[in-house]
Amino acid sequence: MARILAYTSPGRSHLFPLTPILDELHRRGHQIVLRTLASQVALMQARGFDAAPISAPIEAIEHDDWRARNPLQSVRQNAAVFCARAEHDAPDLNQAIADTNPDALLVDINSWGALSAAEAWGGPWAVFCPYPLALRSDDAPPFGPGFAPARGPLGRVRDRLVRSLVLGGVERQVRPALNGIREQMGLEPVATVEEWFNDAPLLLYMTAEPFEYPRRDWPENVVMVGPCAWDPPSDPPQWLGQITQPIVLVNTSTEFQNDGRLVQVALQALAQEPVTVVATLPAGDPASLQIPANAHVERFIPHTPVLEHAACAVTHGGMGSTQKALAHGVPVCAVPFGRDQLEVARRVEVAQAGTRLPAKRLRADRLRVKVREAMTCTEGARRIAAAFAATGGPRTAADAFQTRLLRQAATTSGG
């Protein structure tokens, strides 16, 4: 059996969907070595992994994209954070490789320096991606602004112009830093995002069509494995079992992005509706909110037992929370604030699995209408749930890792 070194960026929204894949590989007899954010090390050690924290300077570089004035600026600020972290996560992964002598690597797509270190290492490696891939396609709109798929010649012209503006501008911004790290690793420079992503022998993409826009030009290294949703072990609160009305789950980002007002507006919007609101505010302070009689607000509770009885989920448009709701057949009202959330929210709308309300238009009366509309989209949400289940999830991911990496590496080496 193999020793697999997994490496994540400092985000629970990336570690948690990776966890069931690591569980499955561990169940099959592989030894799991993990480098992840310090606050989650003990939790991962309890699962039987040899876990340790990533370098502290990586976690010290925090996202500030919530200050951005527009989606393009947000994308550029995120790219700057990944470039800054790359200076630390490249040597950090190299040190982890030296310390643990792995047989294969599984690296977070947001750990840009670690990706280059993995490629330079020379052994079998894969990348995992828990949010929409920023890949050019003739069948999908350009990543970033959250456009609907193009229709007709004018739509295709729009896509070409925006793709050049958004991805072209970001590539010009990050290419010097990225290629500087690649040069230090003895790697050839890259000219495009596609070239960089395609360097990975395997890319585990944590979604599935038709939630992701169907495409005819997926790279051969991409394997869609569904959301791989996971909650940390936790007992649900006693009051959850006493709720008799339909539940609306409201949640915000696990990383601060100034989206706490979504919870307050949702409480106001739904205070007189025949529902019970269950809201989580992991990066905020529930004590600062005015909570109506039909609501419960916690910093954290596991979403799975809530979703088993929910009629709708109001999310910030994060890929993890949105896909977790859809995987339970629960329609979503997505209120995107930035990052990949504009893309996720649009996919919800296009898939007819819920509704979309941009954060700049967030108001109690508008949100109330969008939630009511989303609650009529159960059929679309169940269609997406069936598609997610059909991917095979962690089992498919583990199969791909074993057959495309471990067995091929053994064959190449003559083992």
C-alpha positions in Angstrom: 0.0 0.0 0.0 1.1 3.6 -0.7 2.0 6.5 1.6 0.0 9.4 0.3 0.9 13.0 1.3 -2.1 15.4 1.0 -1.5 19.1 1.2 -4.2 21.8 1.6 -4.5 25.5 1.5 -5.6 27.2 4.8 -9.4 26.8 4.3 -11.9 24.4 5.9 -14.0 24.6 2.7 -11.1 22.8 0.9 -10.1 20.4 3.7 -13.6 19.2 4.4 -14.5 17.9 0.9 -11.1 16.3 0.7 -11.7 14.4 4.0 -14.0 11.7 2.7 -11.6 11.0 -0.2 -8.7 10.5 2.3 -11.1 8.4 4.4 -11.7 6.1 1.5 -8.0 5.8 0.6 -7.2 5.1 4.2 -10.0 2.5 4.3 -8.3 0.8 1.4 -5.1 0.4 3.3 -3.1 3.5 2.2 -1.3 5.5 4.8 -2.4 9.2 4.8 0.0 11.9 5.7 -1.7 15.4 5.8 -0.5 18.9 6.0 -3.4 21.3 6.6 -4.5 24.4 8.7 -3.4 24.2 12.3 -6.9 24.4 13.8 -8.0 21.1 12.1 -4.9 19.0 12.8 -6.4 17.3 15.9 -9.6 16.5 14.1 -7.7 14.9 11.2 -5.4 12.9 13.6 -8.6 11.5 15.1 -9.4 10.0 11.7 -6.1 8.0 11.7 -4.1 10.4 9.5 -0.6 11.5 10.2 -1.5 15.1 10.3 0.5 18.2 11.0 0.1 22.0 10.3 1.1 23.8 7.2 3.7 26.6 7.6 2.3 29.4 9.9 3.2 32.2 7.4 0.7 30.7 4.9 -2.2 31.0 7.3 -1.1 34.5 8.2 -1.8 35.7 4.6 -5.6 36.3 4.7 -8.1 37.1 2.0 -9.1 40.7 1.6 -11.2 40.3 -1.5 -14.3 41.4 0.4 -13.0 44.9 0.1 -13.0 44.7 -3.7 -15.2 47.1 -5.7 -16.1 44.7 -8.5 -15.7 41.0 -9.5 -12.5 41.7 -11.6 -10.8 43.3 -8.7 -11.9 40.5 -6.4 -10.3 37.9 -8.8 -7.1 39.8 -8.9 -6.9 40.2 -5.1 -7.5 36.5 -4.6 -4.7 35.8 -7.2 -2.4 38.1 -5.2 -3.1 36.1 -2.0 -2.3 32.8 -3.8 0.9 34.2 -5.2 2.0 35.5 -1.7 1.2 32.1 -0.1 3.1 30.3 -2.9 6.4 31.7 -1.7 5.8 29.7 1.5 3.8 26.6 0.4 6.4 25.6 -2.2 9.2 25.1 0.3 6.7 23.8 2.9 5.6 21.0 0.7 9.2 20.2 -0.2 10.0 19.9 3.5 7.0 17.6 4.0 8.2 15.4 1.1 11.6 15.2 2.7 10.2 14.4 6.1 7.6 11.8 5.1 9.0 10.1 1.9 5.6 9.7 0.2 4.7 7.5 -2.7 2.2 10.0 -4.2 0.9 13.5 -3.6 -2.6 15.1 -3.6 -2.4 18.9 -3.6 -4.9 21.7 -3.2 -5.5 23.7 -6.4 -5.2 26.9 -4.3 -1.6 26.0 -3.1 0.1 27.4 -6.2 3.6 27.0 -5.0 3.0 23.5 -3.8 1.6 22.6 -7.2 5.0 23.5 -8.7 6.8 21.6 -6.0 4.7 18.6 -6.7 5.4 18.7 -10.4 9.1 19.1 -9.8 9.2 16.3 -7.3 9.0 13.7 -10.1 6.7 11.2 -8.5 3.0 10.6 -9.1 0.8 13.5 -8.0 -2.7 14.9 -8.4 -4.6 18.1 -7.7 -8.1 18.5 -6.2 -10.4 21.3 -6.9 -13.6 22.0 -4.8 -14.8 25.1 -6.8 -15.5 26.0 -10.4 -12.5 25.5 -12.6 -11.2 28.6 -14.4 -10.7 26.8 -17.7 -11.5 28.2 -21.2 -14.2 26.3 -23.1 -16.2 26.9 -26.2 -19.2 25.6 -24.2 -19.0 27.7 -21.1 -18.8 31.4 -20.2 -15.5 32.9 -18.9 -14.8 32.3 -15.3 -15.4 35.2 -12.9 -18.4 37.5 -13.6 -21.0 34.8 -13.3 -22.4 35.1 -16.8 -25.0 32.7 -18.1 -23.9 30.5 -21.0 -23.8 32.4 -24.2 -26.5 32.2 -26.8 -25.9 33.2 -30.4 -23.0 35.1 -32.1 -23.3 38.1 -29.7 -22.9 35.9 -26.7 -19.8 34.3 -28.1 -18.3 37.7 -28.8 -19.1 38.7 -25.2 -17.3 35.6 -24.0 -14.2 36.2 -26.1 -13.9 39.8 -24.9 -14.5 39.1 -21.2 -12.3 36.1 -21.2 -9.4 38.2 -22.5 -10.2 40.9 -20.0 -10.6 38.7 -16.9 -8.4 35.6 -17.4 -5.9 37.5 -19.6 -5.4 40.2 -17.0 -5.1 37.7 -14.1 -2.5 35.7 -16.1 -0.5 38.8 -16.8 -0.6 39.6 -13.1 0.4 36.2 -11.7 2.6 34.8 -14.5 5.8 36.5 -13.3 5.4 35.3 -9.7 4.3 31.8 -10.7 7.0 31.3 -13.3 9.6 32.7 -10.8 8.7 29.8 -8.4 8.7 27.3 -11.3 12.2 28.5 -12.3 13.4 27.9 -8.7 12.0 24.4 -9.1 13.8 23.8 -12.4 10.5 23.8 -14.3 9.7 25.4 -17.7 7.6 28.6 -17.6 3.8 28.4 -18.4 1.9 30.9 -20.5 -1.7 30.1 -19.6 -3.8 28.8 -16.7 -4.8 25.9 -18.9 -1.2 24.8 -19.5 -0.6 25.0 -15.7 -3.6 22.9 -14.8 -3.0 20.4 -17.5 0.4 19.6 -16.1 -1.2 17.6 -13.4 -1.5 13.9 -14.3 -4.9 13.8 -12.5 -7.3 16.6 -11.4 -10.1 15.5 -9.1 -12.9 18.0 -9.7 -15.5 18.0 -6.9 -18.7 18.6 -8.9 -20.6 17.0 -11.8 -22.6 17.9 -14.8 -25.3 19.2 -15.3 -24.6 21.5 -12.3 -21.3 22.2 -13.9 -21.8 23.4 -17.5 -21.6 20.4 -19.8 -18.6 20.7 -22.1 -17.2 18.8 -25.1 -13.6 19.9 -24.4 -12.8 18.7 -20.9 -9.0 17.9 -20.5 -8.3 14.2 -20.2 -6.8 14.6 -16.7 -10.1 15.9 -15.2 -12.3 13.4 -13.4 -15.5 14.8 -11.9 -16.3 13.1 -8.6 -19.2 15.0 -7.2 -19.2 17.3 -4.1 -17.7 14.8 -1.5 -19.6 16.7 1.1 -18.5 16.2 4.8 -19.3 17.5 8.2 -17.1 17.2 11.3 -18.5 14.8 13.8 -20.9 16.6 16.1 -24.2 16.0 17.8 -27.1 18.1 16.4 -28.7 20.4 19.0 -31.7 19.0 20.9 -34.0 21.7 19.6 -33.6 20.5 16.0 -35.7 17.5 16.6 -38.5 19.6 18.0 -39.0 21.7 14.8 -42.3 20.9 13.0 -42.3 23.7 10.4 -40.3 23.6 7.1 -36.7 24.5 7.7 -34.8 27.2 5.8 -31.0 26.8 6.4 -29.0 30.0 6.1 -25.2 30.0 6.1 -22.2 32.2 5.5 -18.6 31.6 4.6 -16.2 29.8 6.9 -13.6 32.4 5.9 -14.3 36.1 6.7 -15.7 38.0 3.7 -18.0 40.5 5.5 -21.1 38.5 4.5 -22.7 38.4 8.0 -25.5 40.7 6.9 -27.0 37.8 4.9 -28.1 36.2 8.1 -29.6 39.4 9.6 -31.5 40.1 6.3 -32.7 36.5 6.2 -33.9 36.6 9.7 -35.8 39.8 8.9 -37.2 38.5 5.6 -38.5 35.2 7.0 -39.6 36.3 10.5 -43.3 36.2 9.5 -43.1 33.2 7.1 -44.4 29.7 8.0 -40.9 28.3 8.3 -38.2 27.9 11.0 -34.9 29.5 10.2 -31.7 27.7 11.2 -28.6 29.9 10.6 -24.9 29.4 11.0 -22.4 32.2 11.2 -18.9 30.5 11.4 -16.9 33.7 10.8 -19.2 36.1 12.7 -20.8 36.6 16.1 -24.4 35.3 16.6 -24.8 37.4 19.8 -24.8 40.6 17.7 -28.0 39.6 15.8 -31.7 40.3 16.5 -33.2 36.8 16.4 -36.9 36.4 15.8 -39.0 33.7 17.5 -39.0 31.4 14.5 -35.2 31.2 14.2 -32.1 29.6 15.7 -28.6 31.0 15.1 -25.4 29.2 15.9 -21.8 29.7 15.1 -21.6 26.1 13.9 -23.9 23.1 13.8 -23.5 20.2 11.3 -25.6 21.0 8.2 -26.4 17.4 7.2 -29.1 16.7 9.9 -30.6 20.2 9.1 -30.7 19.5 5.4 -32.5 16.2 5.9 -35.5 18.3 6.9 -35.0 21.5 5.0 -37.2 23.0 2.3 -34.6 25.5 1.1 -31.0 26.6 1.8 -30.0 30.3 1.6 -26.2 30.3 1.0 -23.5 32.9 0.2 -22.9 30.9 -3.0 -19.9 29.0 -1.6 -19.4 25.8 -3.7 -19.3 23.6 -0.6 -22.4 24.7 1.2 -24.4 25.1 -2.1 -23.5 21.6 -3.4 -24.1 20.0 0.0 -27.7 21.4 0.0 -28.2 20.2 -3.6 -26.8 16.8 -2.8 -29.7 16.4 -0.3 -32.2 17.5 -3.0 -32.7 20.8 -1.2 -33.2 23.9 -3.5 -30.9 26.9 -3.0 -31.3 30.6 -2.9 -27.7 31.8 -3.5 -26.6 35.3 -2.5 -23.1 35.7 -3.9 -20.6 38.1 -2.3 -17.5 37.4 -4.4 -14.8 34.8 -5.0 -16.2 31.9 -7.0 -19.7 32.6 -5.6 -20.9 34.5 -8.6 -20.2 31.4 -10.7 -21.8 29.0 -8.3 -25.0 31.2 -7.9 -25.4 31.3 -11.7 -25.1 27.6 -12.0 -27.8 27.2 -9.4 -30.1 29.4 -11.5 -29.2 27.8 -14.9 -29.7 24.3 -13.5 -33.2 25.3 -12.3 -32.2 24.1 -8.8 -32.9 27.4 -7.1 -32.6 31.2 -7.4 -29.9 33.9 -7.4 -29.9 37.3 -5.7 -26.7 39.4 -6.0 -25.4 40.7 -2.7 -25.6 44.3 -3.9 -29.4 43.8 -4.3 -29.8 42.0 -0.9 -32.9 43.4 0.8 -35.5 41.6 3.0 -38.4 41.9 0.6 -36.3 40.7 -2.4 -34.8 37.8 -0.4 -38.3 36.7 0.7 -39.5 36.5 -2.9 -36.4 34.6 -4.0 -36.7 32.1 -1.1 -40.3 31.5 -2.0 -39.4 31.0 -5.6 -36.5 28.7 -4.7 -38.8 26.5 -2.7 -40.6 25.6 -5.9 -37.4 24.3 -7.5 -37.3 20.9 -5.7 -37.5 18.9 -8.9 -34.3 20.6 -10.3 -32.5 20.2 -7.0 -33.4 16.5 -6.9 -32.1 16.1 -10.5 -28.8 17.6 -9.4 -28.7 15.3 -6.4 -29.1 12.3 -8.6 -26.3 13.5 -10.9 -24.0 14.0 -7.9 -24.8 10.5 -6.5 -24.1 8.9 -9.9 -20.5 10.2 -9.9 -19.6 7.8 -7.1 -18.0 10.5 -5.0 -15.0 9.4 -2.8 -15.0 5.9 -4.3 -14.6 7.3 -7.8 -11.9 9.7 -6.6 -10.0 6.8 -4.8 -10.4 4.6 -7.9 -8.9 7.3 -10.2 -6.1 8.0 -7.8 -5.2 4.3 -7.6 -5.6 3.4 -11.3 -4.3 6.6 -12.9 -1.4 7.3 -10.5 -0.4 4.5 -8.2 -0.8 1.5 -10.6 0.6 3.5 -13.6 3.6 4.6 -11.4 4.1 0.9 -10.4 4.0 -0.2 -14.0 6.4 2.5 -15.1 8.9 1.6 -12.3 8.5 -2.1 -13.0 7.0 -2.7 -9.5 
